[in-house]
Amino acid sequence: MLSVFSVVLFGACSFAAVAADSTNTQTSNATEAVRAQVEKQRDQLSGVDKVAVKTTQTSSAVLDAPVDTGDAPALVQKP
C-alpha cells in the first residue's frame, strides 16, 4: 500500500511540474505583449512618438576604405 501511495504522489508532483512549465511560456508571451502595449501607450501620452529621430549619415573614410593586403606576408601551406 505504501508503494502505491508513493507512486501516486510522485506522479502528482511530476504532473504539477509539467503543468507549471506549460503555463509559464504562455505567461511570458503575454507579459511581453502587455509590456509592448504599455510602452506604446506611454510614448503616445508623453509625446515621444511625435519626436523625429535624427539619423546621422556619418561615414568615415578610414572605415569605408578597402583593406590593402598588398604588403601582407605570404601564407605558407603546410603539407
C-alpha positions in Angstrom: 0.0 0.0 0.0 2.9 2.4 0.8 4.4 1.8 -2.6 1.2 2.6 -4.4 0.8 5.8 -2.4 4.4 6.8 -3.2 3.8 6.2 -7.0 0.7 8.3 -6.9 2.4 11.1 -5.0 5.4 11.1 -7.4 3.1 11.2 -10.4 1.2 14.1 -9.0 4.4 16.0 -8.4 5.6 15.3 -12.0 2.3 16.4 -13.4 2.4 19.7 -11.4 5.9 20.4 -12.7 4.9 19.8 -16.3 1.7 21.9 -15.9 3.7 24.8 -14.4 6.2 24.8 -17.3 3.4 25.0 -19.9 1.7 27.9 -18.3 5.0 29.7 -17.8 5.6 30.1 -21.5 2.1 31.4 -22.1 2.6 33.9 -19.2 5.9 35.2 -20.5 4.5 35.8 -24.0 1.5 37.6 -22.6 3.8 39.6 -20.3 5.9 40.7 -23.3 2.8 41.7 -25.2 1.5 43.7 -22.3 4.8 45.4 -21.8 5.0 46.4 -25.5 1.5 47.8 -25.3 2.2 49.8 -22.2 5.4 51.2 -23.7 3.5 52.2 -26.8 0.8 54.0 -24.7 3.5 55.7 -22.6 5.2 57.0 -25.8 1.9 58.3 -27.1 1.0 60.1 -23.8 4.4 61.6 -23.3 4.7 62.7 -27.0 7.9 60.8 -27.6 6.3 59.1 -30.7 6.0 62.5 -32.3 9.6 63.5 -32.0 11.6 63.0 -35.1 14.6 60.7 -34.7 17.7 62.1 -36.2 19.6 59.7 -38.4 23.2 60.8 -38.9 24.9 60.0 -42.1 28.5 60.0 -40.8 30.9 57.9 -42.7 34.5 57.5 -42.0 36.9 57.4 -44.9 39.1 55.1 -42.9 36.3 52.6 -42.1 34.9 52.7 -45.6 38.2 52.2 -47.4 39.1 48.7 -48.6 41.8 46.9 -46.7 45.1 46.9 -48.6 46.7 43.5 -48.2 49.4 44.0 -50.7 52.2 44.1 -48.1 50.9 41.1 -46.1 53.3 38.2 -45.8 52.7 35.2 -48.0 50.9 32.3 -46.4 52.8 29.0 -46.4 50.7 25.9 -46.8 51.8 23.1 -44.5 51.6 19.6 -46.0 
